[in-house]
Amino acid sequence: MDNDSDINFNNKKKTFFGQPRGLSTLFFTEMWERFSYYSMHAILLFYLIDNARNGGLGMDTPTATSIVAIYGALIYMSSVIGGFVSDRILGAQRSVFWGGVLIAIGNFLLVLPLKFIGLYTSIIIIVLGTGFLKPNTSDMVGGLYSKTDTRRDAGFNIYYMGINIGALLAPFIVGWIGQSYSYHLGFALSTIGMILGLIQYSLGRKKYLKTDGLKPGDPIKPAEKGKVLRQIVLILFLIIGGLILMAVTNTLNVNNIIFIITILGVLLPIIYFINIFRSPKITAKDRQNVLAYIVIFVASVFFWSIFEQIMTIFPLVAQQMTNLSILGLNIKPSQFTGFNALFVLIYSPFIASIWTKMGDHQPSSTTKFTIGLLSSAFSFLILLVPISLYGIGAKFSAWWLILGIAIVEIGEVLLSPAGLSLTTKLAPKAFTAQMMSIWYLGDAAAQSFNAQLVKMYTVNNAPIYFGVMGLIALGIAFVLFLMHKKIANLIKL
Ligand code: PHE
């Protein structure tokens, strides 16, 4: 199979920055999906809070913030559904297509003045659509390479640039149009973006994508149908039953839902790993690979925890502790979230070309993860410098925060594409898409965990908060460094 694909996809005439041509199809699909996700991310909060005269829904700020948090966690948790559907029913290619259709419909519902009904239905549809699209697109990027193709990591670095072009354009274009003209117009733009993405995907997939993603990796056998159906009904029953129980006991509120999602966020990856380990469909070699993967996965959760706080705590620090004028411009706290994508785009071409040049000699995934964790540790620890120089409560230059983001992004560019690449490489055949779901569950677990953690942050305990979190990340980086050889010995391709 790999040899066949080499003939079809390594054809020099049809490359995308020296990579298989299918990478371009997946690059633009994911770019538009992220454009739509980060657009929603940029305007949802303001749409919820703004009063009706300004076209908003007039919600109170705490409830609105919680809804945005739940949305963020569910978006990545739904990859579990997408992984299942792809591995067992539709295959990756069709799952991505239907995911894109759902996302476009979800965004379109927000173009119409449907208020709350429109909002909740659209959130459910977009969450499902993203679960179908995001893990399966990443999974298919892995499918473009043979297990030993050294272009793989560089390919994921390029793909990661697509993600971040979408993430950078969204707050600027949709954020600006949404807040200056109309939220509905903003959502219309993200609908159009997703439709463009779908059109180019439909045209490109037949030509450039491997035929692998056309079939489910582990289709449900006729004899299994009853059992799987019973399991699905049981899960639906538990969810609906639980919600009804909460409603009648008057405990159905946003805080309780966030709490349940926190627990789910942590439990889901554990359940998934146990499930894979117990499966008769995996070989002894697969088991070793999954074991190595678990160590790396746990390290990634610590990285994502710090990374996601750049999106939540850093804007708060910006507002409370910094002087927001930079190069004569007065920046808004929320705009700090845009710096992540900007730094990813600045670093990625260098990193991708370094990996391409190094080929076989590039550092192992474990080394990339160790450096990633080190950089996340230093992005927090660096804040101790201005705090100790100027004292708690004094305003320091916002450049310190930008420096912190610049440091953590070195880590993201090393760790995140390497993580995607490793996930596709170590996945047992019967679980390829579901392993990708697990990768996204790492971020979901971190965000769920953060939902509780960030409550501890205040201006007064900022030094302890950043100091302790930074030291923990340093510790994890050190442990990973010590386990380097063990992990390498476990991995068998
Ligand atoms: N910028 C990344 C993305 O949007 C952040 C991320 C990494 C999210 C890993 C989930 C998991 O894809």
Residues whose N, C-alpha, C, O or C-beta is under 5 A from the ligand:
A	BS01	LIG	I163 Y440 D443
